[in-house]
Amino acid sequence: MLPKKTRTRDDLHKLNEWRRYQSTLSLILCVAAKKLFPKSRLRIEHSMSKGFYCTLEEQLTAKYVKNIETLMKKLINDDLPIQRANFPIKKAIYLFKNLNMLDKVRLLKNIRKQNITVYSLLDLYDMYAIPPFDSTSQTPIFYLKNFPPGFIMVFPTWQDLSILPEFLPQPSLTRIFNEYVEWAKILGITQVGPLNQAITQEKGPEIIKVVEALHEKKIVYIADRIVKEKSKIILIAGPSSAGKTTFTKRLAIQLIVNGIKPIIISTDDYFLPHSRTPKDEFGRLDFESIDAVDVPLLNEHLLKIMEGKEVKIPKFNFITGRRNKGERIPAPCDGVVLLEGIHCLNDALTHKIPRSFKFKIYISALTQLNIDDHNRISTTDTRMIRRIARDTYFRGYRVQKVLRLWGSVRRGEEQNIYPYQAEADEMFNSALIYEPAVLKRFCVPILKRIKKESSEYIEAKRILDFLNLFYGLPDRDVPSNSILREFIGGSSFIY
């Protein structure tokens, strides 16, 4: 077995190489699209089906998408060099203005940097948050999938850059992304530049209010649907730091408004003591595994509640790694159970409860804000930044450990959560357009403590560079019931 530091370095290296792979392919895609459709604007929108969903201001057909793929493969086979140069900010603005890349101009005018690294391939210039490789030949494996009105660029997963995943349509996620794109358009903010501009114009409080109101509107809709369908066990699942706990508490309030008495239970409180927690392939405690949960006890308690019996649920202590005695829960008349946790979409967690009693909700932070046309903001980065704030301020973790465990967290999500997304009866996007601007104040000082000799330094610097794209926004206008409060403190809810 590899030493702990070596395993950590290997995970972080794999993730960094995977991100560079994405940037390189994105640059190659931009060159191919520009050559074939010189007057059309390419946008790399968001992640989907093990790749990036992209749009082009063109009536795309399967043939057109195939032509783009063919040209990309030629550019890769030609082993073309990718150049890089540092430009003063004013020179970079002048360059991109002349190239009619106005998304870059608006970004550069609204960030606080002296110099910008510009990458070039053939006659195309671009900026990338993650540096591309030095040549096109380093990204040989990919394919494009026609997905009207756009297409999806599929590439290898971070664990193995030599294997291409199978394309799997995700219609529910597509619908949620489209919904939140419309919400972003309501605000007139789809990229970092306009957000920063709005902050400088003191529109931050208004943005927060509108975004939070959109969240509330969606939660009201889900609560109304639960009442209509007369569900008894509401299962709320999603990856780490998606905001499941706060969402669950807000949903409970809306159910009360509808005359329903909810009982909230967290699967985290049913974690086995650390002494009985299973270990992953590297010998680390595997908190993402369903086997880390006391499934028999959980099912026993759920059945008792459904039978109208009182139960005494446990309370897990994250600092000591043990279960403490919790409170007694009476069974309400005409009530529902809200059970939240990463495994709730998996029927194995509640195998003794009939499916007809269940209503499943998938929640994740599906980021709808992009840096610019060609640089998306990773949904996993959004959650990791939330996790850095919460785990360092409120769970007693050092930031190095948070970064070190992220590879393990990602593996657990891919094994235990994402395969069950299609089981959801409803989906909720917990991302908030303004949140990086608020989280910046909490995370930057912590990340700056990591020294250069640390194996986590490169990852910390990457996140710092990302957060420094944003103008800071104070948290005073973030409402006390916001999902963001789960990670920065000041919530009106008790966790």
N, C-alpha and C positions, 0 to 999 in steps of 0.2 A: 504494500500500500504506500502511496506517495506521502511524503511529509506534508503537514498541514499548510505550510507556507507555499510549497510547490503546487498543491492542489488549488489554492487561492489564486496564485499567479496564473495558473493554467486556465481557470475559468475566466478571469478578467481579460487575459490575452485573447481567448477565443471570442469573447463578446466584442472586443475592440476590432479584431480582424473581420468579424462579421459586419460590423458597422461600416468599416472601410470598403468592404465588398459592395455593400448597398450604395455607398456614395459613388464608387467607381462605375457601377452599372447605371446609376442615375445620370451621370455625366455622359456616358456612351449613348444612353437613350435620348438625351437632349440633343446631341449631335445628329443622331439618325433622324429624329423628328424634324429638326431644323432643315436638314438637307431635303427631306421628302415633302415637308409642308412648311416652307419658309415664312409664310404669313400667319401661321397658326400658333397660338399660345399653349404650351404644354404645362399642365399642372400635375404634380405628384401629390395626391390628396391625402391618403391615409392608408394604414395597413389593412390588409384583408386577405384571407385564404393563403397564408404563408407568403405573402408578397405585398406589393404596393398597388393600390388602385390609382390609375392615372386617367386624365382626360385631356382631350385635344380639341381646339376650336375647329373641328372638322367633322363632317358626317362620316364617321369611321365604319368601315365594313371589315369583315374577317380578312379579306384580301389585303386591305391597307395595313392592318395590324401585322399580318404575315410579312409584308414588305419591310416594315420597321424592324421586325425581328431579324430578317435576313441581312439587312444593312448593319445592324448591331453585331451580328456574328462575324461579318467581314471586318469591321473595325477591330474586333477582338483578335481575329486571326492575323491581322496585319501588325500586331504587337506595336501599337503606336505609343509614343511617349506622352505622358501627362505632365505638363509643365506647371510650375508654381512660382509666384512672385509676390512680394509684399508691396502693396500700394498705399500711399498716404490716402486718408479717407476722402479728401477732395478729388484726388485723381481717380479713385475708384468710382465715385459718384459721376464724374465726367464720362468715364468709360462706359458705364452701364446706361447712362442717359443717351449716349450716342447709339448704343445698341438697342435702344427702345425696351430695355428690361426695367420697366418702371417699378416693379415690385422690389427690386434690389435698391433702386434709388430711394424709395420711401423708407426702406429698412435702414439704410446707411445714414439717412438724414435724422433718424430717430434712435440712434444708439450712441453710447459714449465710448468711442474707440479712436485711437490715433492712426492705426494702420490696419489694413485688411489683407488677408491672403487671398489671392485670386488664382484660380486654376484654369488652364487652357488645354483644349484638345482640338487639333486642327485649327479652325478659325473661330471656335466658340470659346467664350470666356464665361466663367461662372464662379460662384462662391459655395462652399460646403462647410457645414458645421463640423463634420467628421472628414479628415483629409482622405482623398482618394488614394489608391495605389499609384505607383510610378509609371505603370504601363497598362494598356487595355487588356493584355493577354492574361492578367492575373485574375480575371473574372470569367472563366470559360463556360460556366454552367448557369443557365437560366432559360426561361421561355416566357413568351407573351401569350396571354389567354384573352380572346375577345370577350368583353363583358359590357355590353351596351348600357349606357351611352359611351363608356370608356373601355379600358382594358386593364388587365392585371399583369404586372411583371413579377413572376415567381422566381425565387432564388433559394439557395440552400438555407437550412436552419443553422443556428449558431453552433450547435454541437458538432456538426460535420459539414464542412464546406464542399465536400466531394459528392454529396447526395442531394438530389432534387426531391422535394416533397410532392405528393400528389395534390392536384388542385381539387379543392372541395368547396362548392358554392355555399355561401352563408347568407341566405336571403334575409334572415332576421337582423343580423348585424348591419347589412346593407341598408335596411329600412331605418335603423337607429342612427347610423351615420348621416343619412340624408336628412333626417329630422333635425339633427343638431347643426348641420350645415345651414339649414333654413333659419335656425335660431341665431347663428352667427351673422347671417345676412340682416336679420332684424336689427342687430346692434351695429351693423356696418363694419364689423371687425372680424376678419378671417386670418389675419397675419400679425406678426409681432410689431411691425412698423406702425400700422394704424392704432394698435393698442397703446404703444408708447406715446404716440401723438395725442391720443385722448387723455392719457394720464397727465401730460404736460399742460393740457387745457383744462385740468381739474374736473374731468368728467368721470374719474374713478368711482366716486360714490354712486353715480347714476348707473354705471355699468354693473356694479355689484348688485344693486337693487333689481335691475332687469333680469340678470342671470339667475339670481336666487328666486325670483318670481316664476321664471320658466321652470326651474326645478320643482317648485311647489305645485305648479299646474300639472306637471306629469305625475307627481305623487298622488294628487287628488284623483286623477284619471284611474290610476292603478287601484286605489282604494275603492272607488265606485265599482270597478269591474269585479273585485273580490266579493263585494256585497251582493252584486247581481248574480254571481255564480255560486254563492252560498258555500264557499270553500271553508274548510275547518283547520287545515294545517298549511300555513304559508311558509314555503321554503325559499330562503333568500341566500343566493350563492354568488361568488365572484372571487377574483384573485386578491392577493394581499394588497392592503391599503386602497381598496376600491371605495371604502366608505360604507360598508355594509351595516355597521352598528348604528351610525347616525341615521342612515336611510330607514332602517327598521324602526327606530324610535319615532321618526317623523311620520312614517306610514301608520304606526299605532295611533298617533293623534288623529289622523284623518279617519281612521276606522271608528274611533270614539265619537267623532263628529257625526258619523253615520249610524250611531247607536250600537256599535259592536264593541264588546269588551275583549281587548287583546291581552294575551300573556306573551311576554318576550323571553325567549331562551336563546342563549348563544352556545354553539357547539364548542367554542373555545373553553367554556367552563367544564366541558366533559373531556378535556385533554387528560390523558393518563399522566401520572407523575413522571418526571424526567427519567427516573430509574427504570421505567417500563416503556419509555418512548422508543419506537423502532429507529434503526440507523440506516442511513443511505449507503450507497456503494462505496463512499469514501470514509465511512465510519463516523459520520456526523449525525447528531440527533435530527431525525426527519419529521419536522412538525407539519409538513405539507401532506404527509401520507394519511389516508383514512384510518390506518391502523394506529395512529397516534390518538385517536378518539375512542372513548369507552362506549362503543356502539350498543352493546347489550343494555347497559344502564340507561342510555338515552332512549332507546325504544321502550324499555320498561316504564319510564316516566311519562313518555308521550301517550302510551296506552292507558295509563292510570288517569291522566288528565282527561282523555276522551271518555273515560268511564265515569267521570265526575268525582274522582278521588283526589285528595290532597297529596302533593309530593314535596319533598325537600330537595331542591336542586343544589348542586355544588357551586363553589366559586373558585376559579383557578387563579393562583397567585403567580404572575409571570416572573417575579423577582426570585422567589424561592423554588419555583418549578413544582409546586405541590397544589393539590386541591384542598381548599378550606371548606368549612361548613357554610352553606348558603342559607337562603331564606325559604320559608314554606310558601308554596304556591297553591292557593285554592283553585278549584276548577270553577270557572264562571259559567253561568247559564247563558246559552246562545252566544258564546265567545269563540275566539279563534286563537290558535297558537302561532306566533311568529318565531320561526326558528332560523337563525342566520349562521352561516359558516361556509367555508370554501367548498365543502363536499355536498351541499344541500341539493344540488341537481342530480346527484348520483343516488339512485334508488337503494343502493346497498346501505346507505346511512340510515334510512328509515324503512327498512325492508319489511317490517311488520305492519306498516300503515298502508292500507289500500290506496292505489293511485287516484281513485275517484275523490278521495278526501283532500288531495294535495293541490296546491296552486304554486307553481315554481317561478321565481323571479331571478333573472341574471343581472348583476350589476357590475359595471366596470367603468374606469375612467377613460373613455374613448375620446381622446383629445381631438377637438375640432379646430384648434388654432394651429397654423403652420408658421414657420419662420419666414418663408417666401414661397414662390411657385415651385421650387425644386428641393426645398428642405422641409420635411415634415417634422413634427414633434412626436417622438415615440410615446405611445400610451404607457409602455413599461417605464419610461423615464419619469413620466408624471407621477406614477405610483411610487417609484423609488424615492423621489424627492419628498413626497408626503411621508414616506416611511422613515427617512433620515430625520425629519423634524420630530415625528412622534416617538420613535424608539430612543433617540438620544435625550430628548427632554422629559419623557414620561415613563419610559420602560427601562431606564438604566443601562442602555447599550452604549458602547463607544462607536463612533461613526465608522471606524475601520471594520468593526464586526458587521455592521449593517451592509457595507459594500461587499465584504467577504462572503456573506451568506446569500447574496443576490442570485448567484448562479444556481445554487440549490433551490431557492425559491422559484426561479424560472422553470427548472426541471419539474418541480412539484406541480406547478400550474399546468404545464403542458401534458403531464400525465394524469392529473386528477381533476382538472377543472374544464379546460377547453374542449375535451372530447364530449362533454355533456351540455354544451351551450344550446344545442338544438332541442334539448328537453324543456327549455324554458317556455312558460306560457306568456311571459312578458319580460321586457328588457328595460333597464334604466341606465342612462349614461350619467355618471356622477362628476364628470369633468366640468371645471369652471374656467371660462376663458381668462379670467383675471388671476387665477391662483398662482402661477409662477411669479408674478409681480409681488405678491404677498409673501410667498414662501422664501423668496430671496433673502429677506432680512433674517429669517430663522436659520437657513442652511449655510449661507456663505461663511459666517464666522466659524462654524463647526468644521466645514470642509477645509478652511485655510489652516487648520491645526495639523493637517496631515503633512508630514515631512517628505522631502523628495526621495529619500532612501526607502520609504515605505512601498510595499508591493501594491498598495491601493492608491498611490499618488496619481498615476496617469488617469485612473477613473475619476478621482476627485477633481482633477484639473478639468477634465471634460465637462463635468457637471457645473463646475464654477464658470467655465467659458459660456455654457448655455445660459445660466442664470444671469450672467452679466450682460446678456442681450436685452434684458428687461429693465425698464425704469421701476424703481421700488414703489410699492403702494402700501400705505399703512393699513393695519388690520382693524382700525377703529370702526370702520363701516361694515365689516363682515358681521352679519347677524349671529346671535348666540346659538341659533339652531342650524347654522350652516354645516354642511358636510365637512368643510375645511376646518371647522373648529375641533373636529375629532383629532386633528393632527397638529394644530398650533395652540390648543388650549383656549380657555374662555368660553367653553360650551355651557349652555343651560342644561344639557343632559348630563347624567351621571354615568360614567363608564366603569 
